[in-house]
Amino acid sequence: MRLHLLEHDPDDFSKTNITTWAAKKGYKISKTDVFKMEALPSLSNFDWLMIMGGAQHAWEEDAHPWLVNEKQFIKRVLADGKIVLGICFGAQLLGEALGGQVLANKHREIGWYSVFLSNEGKKSFLFKNVPETFLTFHWHSDHFSLPAGCTQLAFSKPSPNQAFIHNELPFVGLQFHPEYTLDIVRSFSRQYGHEWLPGPFVAGKEAVLAKTEKIPETYWLMETLLDNMVQIKQFRESVKSKKGP
C-alpha cells in the first residue's frame, strides 16, 4: 500500500500516529507540501490519499493560490476511486469536493473534547471497536455541511459533522485529530497555546497541557480507524467483483 499525504503547514509531522501505523504495516509514505507549491503526484504513484490539517480556510484561494490546484487534484483522485482520508482542514476540503459547503463554525473547538457516534456511526464498520463516546484532540474554527451521498457518523457539542463516510466509495472525513501523538499536542500547546483564548470549547494552554498528562495514548484510535478503512475498501471491492461489470 502506498500512502500519499497532502501537507498544508511547515510543522514537523514526520512522527504521527499515521507514520507509526504505516511503518508497522510496511506501507510506503510520500508527501506533497502543497503550501510550498510543490508538484502534485501522478495518480499512478499512490493508492491512498490523506489530506491533512492546516491553519488555512477553505475559501482563501486568493490568499493561498495553491488551493485551486489542490482542490482540482482532490476531485481527480475521487473520480479515480482511490481510498481518501481527510483530517480537519483536509476533511473540509474533501467535503467541499464532494459537494458540501465549508463555513465558519459558531464556536472554535480547541483541546481535548468528546466525540459522540451517531446512530449510523454506531453501526458503521469504520467505528468498529471504538466506544460510542471517545475523547480526542480538536483544533479548528470551521466546519462543513454533510455532502450528498455521504453519512454522518459522529458529532461533538459545537460541531455536527465530526466524521462522515461516502455511501459507496472509501472516502472518509474526520474533523478531529486522531493522528496527533501526545508529543505533538505538547509541542503545539507550547508553540501556539498563547493563541488559544479560553472559550466555551477552547481550553487554554495550561489546561491542555494538564489534560494531556492524563491521556494514556492516542495511537489506538488512529490505528483502529485506519485498519477499518482498509477493510472497508477490501469489502466493497469484493462486493463489486461479485456483481461483475
N, C-alpha and C positions, 0 to 999 in steps of 0.2 A: 504494500500500500504506500502510495506517495502522497504526502500531505503538502499543501502549499498555503502559506499564511500571507494575508494582506495586512501589513502593519501601518498604523497611522501616526505613531508618536516615536520620538527618539529614545524613550526609556528602554532599559535593558530587559528584554523578555526572553532571554536565552534559557532561563531556568524556570519554567512554569509547570503547572500540572499537566499541560498538554505535551511539553517536550519530554517530561518524565514518562508519561504513558506511551508516547511514540517510541522512546528508547527501549522500554520493556517489551514492546511488540516487535521491535526490529523494523519499524517503519521509517522511511526517509522523510526528512522535512526540508523544504526550501521556503524562501520568503521573498516578498517584494516590499520594500519601503516606499509605498505609494506617495507619501508626503515628500519624498525626495525626487519625485518624477521618474522613478526607475521604470524600466520597460516591464510590461506585464508579460507573463509567460504564455507559451502556446498551450492550448487546451490539451494537447497530447502529452504534456510534461507532468501532469498530476492527475490523481484520482479523486482527491478530496480537497475542497477549498474551505479554508477557515478565514472568515472576515472578522478581524479583531477590533478591539475597542479604540477609542480616540477622543480627544478633547474637542473635536470639531462638532458642528451642527450639520445635519444632512442637507440643509438648504443653502449652505455657504459656498456655492460653486464659484462665485465671484472672488471670494477671499482665498479659496483653495481650488484653482482650476483643474488640478489633477482629479478632483471628484467626478468630473464629467466623464473622463476615460474610464475611471474605476466603475462607475455605475453602468456604463455600456458593457464593460468586461463581465460584470456580475450577471447581466442578462444573458450574455452568450454562454456562460457557464451553466446557468439554469436551463437554457434551451438544450444543452448537451446532456442534461440529466445526471450530472455528477453529484456526489454527496456534497452538501453545503451546510456549514455551520456558521451562524453569525452570532457574535457575542457583543452585547452592549451597543456601541455605535454600529458594530457590524450587523447586529440584529435589526437595527433601524434601517440600514441600507438594504438588507435582504427584504425586509417587509415592504419597503418602498418599491424595490424591483419587482415584487410580486403584486403590486397594485395598491398597497396600503399607503397611509399618509403619516409623515413624521411631524410631530408637534412639540412645542414646549410643554413640559409637564407642570401641573399646578404646584407641585412640591418637588424640590430636589430630593434625591434619595442617596445618602452617603453614609456608609457604616455597615455594621452587622445587623441585618434585619431579616425577619422571617418571610419565607415564600410559602404560599399555600397552593396545593394542587386543586385544580377544578375537578368537577365530576368526570370530565373527559380525561383529565390528566391522571386521575386515579386508575383509570382503565388502560391508559396508554402504555405501550411497550417501552417507550422512551424512558419512563419513570419507574420501570420495574426495579424493585429493591431500593427505592427511595421513599422515605417517610412522607406522609401526606402533608406535613409541615416540616420545613427544614430551615436552618439558619445559614445564611451565605452573605458574601460581601457585595455591596452595591456602590456604584459611583456614577450617577447620571442625572441629567436635568431635563432630558427629553423623553418622549415615549412615542409609540406608533399605534395606528389603528390595525386591527386584525385584517390581513389581506383575504380576499375572496379565495375559496378553495383551501383554506387553512383552518386548523382547530386550535383554540386557546386551551393551553394545558395548565397554566399556573398564573398566579397573580400575587401582588403584595398590597398592603393597605393603600399606598398612593399610586400604584401602577397596575392597571387592569390586565396588561399583557406582559407577563414576565417570561412566558415560554409559549411557543407555538410550533406546530409541525404542519407541513403540507399534507393534504389528504391522500395524495397519490405518489409523490416523489420524495426522496430523502433530503428534504430541506428543513432545517431546524433553526429557530431563533431563540436566543436566551438573553434577556435584558440584564440579568445578574452576572457575577464574575466567578464562576467555578474554576477558572484557570489560575486565579491568584493563589499563590502559596502564602503562608503566614509571613515569610520574609518579605515578600512583595508588599503586603499590606503594611508591615512595619516601615519599610523604606518609603512608601508613598505617604504614609502618615507624617513622617519626619520631614519629607521634602515639600509636601503640598498641604499639610494639615492646617497651616495658618489661613488657608483659603476656605476651610470648612467651618463657616459660621454656623453655630448650632441653630437648628430649626426643628419643626415637627418630626422630620425624618432625616435630619442631618446630625450625626454625632460629631462633637468636636474632636480635635486631635488627641487629647489625653484620654477621652472616653473610648476612642477607637483602639488606642494602644493598650489600655487596660482590658478591654474586652478581648482583644487578640490573644492575650496571655491565658485566657480561659478556654480558648478553642483548641481542641486536641490536634486536629489537622484538617486539611481541606481536600486532599487528593482523592479520597473515597468518592466524592460526588462527581468530580470530573471523570474519573475512571469509569464509574457506573454509567454515566450518560454516554460517553464515547463508545464503550463496549455495546451498549444498547443500540446506538446508531448504526454500528457495523452490522448487527443482527437484523435491524430493520431493513437495511439495504439488501442483505442476502435473502431475507424472506420475500421482499417484493420482487426481486429478480427471479426467484423460484416460482412464484405465482405467475409472473409474466411468461416464463418459459413454458409452463404447463398450458397456458391459454393458447400459445402459439402465435404466429404472425396475424 
